[in-house]
Amino acid sequence: MFSFVAKRLLGAVPTLFVIITIAFFMIRLAPGGPFDSERAVPAEIQANLNRVYHLDQPLIGQYWLYLRSVLEGNFGPSFSYKDYSVTELIWDGFPVSMELGLTAVFLAVIIGGGLGSLAALKQNRAADYTIMTAAMTGITIPNFVMAPLLTLVLGVYLRVLPVGGWGDGHELKYKILPVVALALPQIAYVARLTRGSMIEVLRSNFIRTARAKGLSEWLTVTRHAARAAFLPVVSYLGPACAGIITGSVVIEQIFSIPGIGRYFIQGALNRDYTLVMGVVIFYGVLIILFNLLVDVLYGVLDPKLAHR
Amino acid sequence: MSVTPLDAVGVAMPAEGTSLWTSARRRLVRNRAAMGGLIVLIIIGALAILAPYISAHAMDDISWENIGTPPDWANGYYFGTDSNGRDLFARTLYGARVSLMVGILASIVSLVIGVIYGAVAGYVGGAVDNVMMRIVDILYSLPFMFFVILLTVFFGRNILLIFVAIGAVQWLDMARIVRGQTMALKHREFIEAAHAFGASSTSIVRRHIIPNILGPVMVFVTLTVPQVILLESFLSFLGLGVQEPMTSWGVLISDGARDMETAPWSLLFPATFLAVTLFSLNFLGDGLRDALDPKDR
């Protein structure tokens, strides 16, 4: 197990390197610069600014400089949020984004898994069709359509929930709409996945044995079938995490939530080079770590698979 | 379906069996959801093509008397007007043009790159395959959406270039599928026969491998188009995609979400069009998969 983790972490190094390199040159070669939107300054001051941010050096030199500072754990100062370092901005937004994302993943697994299992147990009956139609809808309608629609009904017409904002971070009513909008597509995917694998597992021999020895249906499903049926869900958690991160970019924008996702879009539009790079690297590491965690978890849960 | 006995047709004529494509078409026609999806797509496609002829107002015509007015059949504003007094019916149809066009365009780019890359990796095999697939693995683990956003920044406002670029990023799944199929085909007798006749590798890949993997590839393309349409709407929603006065469903949904308290129709119509199109494409894709790969049901 240890060597597996070590090998995977080592394998992540070239991936991260590629991420940093592509992102660096793409944002740098994009037309425009970080100071374009501001009042025009005298050439002398502009030259000073460029020197402070090393923008006067050749691109390849800046690239090595950046790589070195990243290795030292320094993501540099933000261009658009004056007096803030990128690291500060990311740590500022991370708790909010994490709370939003983890709640959504949790809901997706619990609700999606529950609904999917229910659909499998009631296969080809009304409950199954209802759940699967709902899941198809959840998958097809993107969250940037779902979020405004939910807000329109619950926030504007019924006035039961606030239409946006995050409050002081402790009030539940601000979190319901964004979390639900973010979780819905994932709940739908997990439900479909669980239904499919549960149907297959319920037909297998060890379930027939469990039933034959007179085990109650509840115990058969929870003790025996669930463990095998949830394996595909576990391996889906990797893509789910990536999907939730992407989704949070939109959701944070729609509900004006102070998370990391918003920084990325604004940073890309304002050519805030360091901020964009910081967010890309941060999320890249997060996705790699999450995928590793999923693989380890999979190895623990699936007795057929042993990491060598 | 009648099976003609071999001896009745004589030796010279081959027996009339049902080819893969014929039986697939039969299965597809019998699938109600897929046919419904296909019909809806044809209707939406026709509406998009005919947009300038069937809408009573031009898509960028501003009517100062009708700013944010609800749908009204009498004055030709079938879907109402937006907050700038422009006809939402015309704008929704023009949005359909952009969304469908970029969806198809990017899918074709990803199709071409993915099929060539996958077929070469699968057919050549060995070290070349290893390196090519390792590259795909690395590209897979990149945070995709961030690169798409960076691409849109990189290419500025050129929507066509952005979608060629998106197609160029989207080919990974296609390459994997094609590689797997190619490796399965490579050792089949008809490929060996072609070899024995002295056909070159290029012509074997082009004439024998690619036509034989068209089934799964077609299914995958049908499922790629909605993904790309979704992506375009996503980018336009964030303000990174199509620019005024041109429009797309993402732009309209974004505008509609802003005005939904006073003009809910400006959100509901484009959102419905987008959702219905995505539904139809998914149904059609699922139907195609069931039709072409009966053992997968």
Interface residues (C-beta under 8 A of the other chain):
Chain A: A12 P14 T15 V18 I19 I22 A23 M26 I27 L29 A30 P31 M136 I139 T140 I141 P142 F144 V145 A147 P148 L149 T151 L152 V156 A242 I245 T246 V249 V250 Q253 I254 F264 I265 A268 L269 R271 V276 V279 V280 Y283 G284 I287 I288 N291
Chain B: I138 S141 L142 P143 F144 M145 F146 F147 I149 L150 L151 V153 F154 G156 P226 L230 S233 F234 F237 L238 G239 L240 G250 I253 S254 G256 A257 M260 E261 P264 L267 A271 L274 A275 L278 F279 N282
